[in-house]
């Protein structure tokens, strides 16, 4: 995925991410088969409903992919900055781009006390890196470099494309749930005999299948998101050669989140999938709630970075 850069591939995580995408593919095939079965058993109009959802979902996915940078910057309230406006930040990005042999992303700053960062864009030529003033104020230069290396790894590994493709099925399922719900709410199966009764059955069956598919897809996408965060930690730490700096940044950012007003955290929560660390705290280790998280637990991330530290130690020895 990152063959054109010097970001190290992570074969173990790549296998797990590939397996997750394969499972999503199986769910999609089963979904299509179920929809075809529903249409054959009840009514041909279900094919038109599915086609509508696929076209609309595809348009939404493509739009979010091509405009992910603009959407994220607007949501975060960030503005692009020049090297003259933020020389130290641009200097770190320049060094990492030279190390990774990748194009330089646009650089932006969000004026907020929340310590965080994100990178997005459909490819490395259209990428943007954003850090907050709260992050720059709290981290040492080596720690900030570790966070930025993590974020640029997302760009190098084309994570936006991967997550957009993975989310496509969930988008379709969510649209079908709404179509079926409103179709049943506004007259499905009431008042005009057998055809309407069949239409109501179609809508209920469509809603049931879509809910199951959405739930399964949601869990798989969350799992994929956690894998990509671990992969970005690892490849970013290997690029800089300083896993300890990234560990220190993780501990600082996670600890400082408790000092941010809850209102601000909830406002930023929709950006969690983009952020270096989630705005809202994860549940305690071992909690079922972590299954729904976009990020691995802090303990898991630190443990994986310890392995990178040991790997670098063996290499140096």
C-alpha positions, 0 to 999 in steps of 0.5 A: 500500500505504501510502496512509493514511500519509505514507510515500513509495511506491517505485514501482520496488520496488513493481513488482518486488514485484508481479512477484514476487507474480505469479510466485508466483501462476503457480507456484501455478497450475502446482502446482494443475495438476500435482496435478490431473494426478497425481490424474487419472492415478493416484488420486482420493485425491490431492485429499483430500491436497491439500485437507488441506494447503491447510486446514492451511496456511491455518490456520497462515498465518492463525494466524501473521498474527493472532498474529505480534506475540505470537509475535515478542515471546515469541521475542525475550523482549521486554516492552512498556514505557510512556512512563514506563518508556522516555520517549526511545523513546516520544518518537521513536515519537510524533514518527514517528507524527505525521510519518507520520500513522499510529497509534502501535504498542505499544512493547517492549524486549528485554533483549539486547546484540544491536543490533537492532529489529523491527516486526510485527503484522497491521495498524497498529492491532495493531502492535508495535515492539521495540528491543533494549537493545543497539541503544539503547545503541549508537546516537545518537538520530538513528540510532535514529530512522532505524531505527525509521522503517524498522521502522514503514515495514514496518507502513505498507506491510502487509509482514506481510500481504504476506509471509504471503500470499507464504509460503502456497504454500511452506507447502502445498508443505512440508506435501505433502512431509511427507505424501508422505514419510511416506506412502511411508515407512509403506507406500506402494506395498508389499505389496498389488498394483496399487492400492498400487503406484499409491499409491506412484507418487502419493506419489513424484510428489507429493513431487517436484512439492512439492519443486520448488514449495517451492524456487522459492517459497522463492527468490521469497519471499527475493527479495521479502523483500530488496525490502521491506527496500530499500523500508523503508530508502528510505521511512524515510529520506525520512520523516526526511529523514536518510538519512545517519543510517540509513546510519550505523546500518546500518554500526554494527549490522552491525559490532557483530554480529561482537562478539556471541557466535555462540551468541546469533546462532544463537539469534536467527537464526529472527528474521532475517526480522523484524530490521532487520539479520540476526543472522548475517552475509551472505556476501561480495558476489557470493556465491550464498549471498546469494540465500538471504538475507532482507536485501540486502547492506550495500553494496546498502543503502548505495548505495540510501540514497546515491540517496535522499540525492541525491534529497533534495539535488536537492529542496532545491536 
